[in-house]
Amino acid sequence: MSKDEQPEITSYDDPNAPWNQLHTDEDVANWNGPVIEEFRANAGKVGGAYEGSTMLLLTTIGAKSGKQHVVPLGALYRDETLWISSFIEDRYPAWWYNAKANPEVVIELGGATYRGRARVLEGDAYDEFAEWALANNPLLADFQSKTARPMPFVTLELGEQI
């Protein structure tokens, strides 16, 4: 299916949304590897469920393990501010905990790689940002209406290109 043929996802419950597809535990465990390979092979462009979206790779240091972890995420913008979030329903994602424990990250965006800094939003900064994000992103607002857990919001600052 081409990008033009893909249905626009406007509801978190949309059966066509990638997160609502049936996947085995093995599929989920191996989900990121092929996406990361495709991203790196094509200067940040990926196909499949993510075709046409702006993606980034975020490398964090494990809060408990101390090991590097790479995860593909949707790159979102508020004016010039790059930010990320997640649709995980039952917990915050590991990358959120890692960024909170060690905000020095590596960000791959397009064909470039940057040292970066992650800022896990909390308190008043979280409240202001969440109000804006939920008002300006109907899909996030729809998801938030279906879970009691506040959305995780993290801003990313691009540093030196490496």
Disulfide bonds with the S-S distance in Angstrom:
none
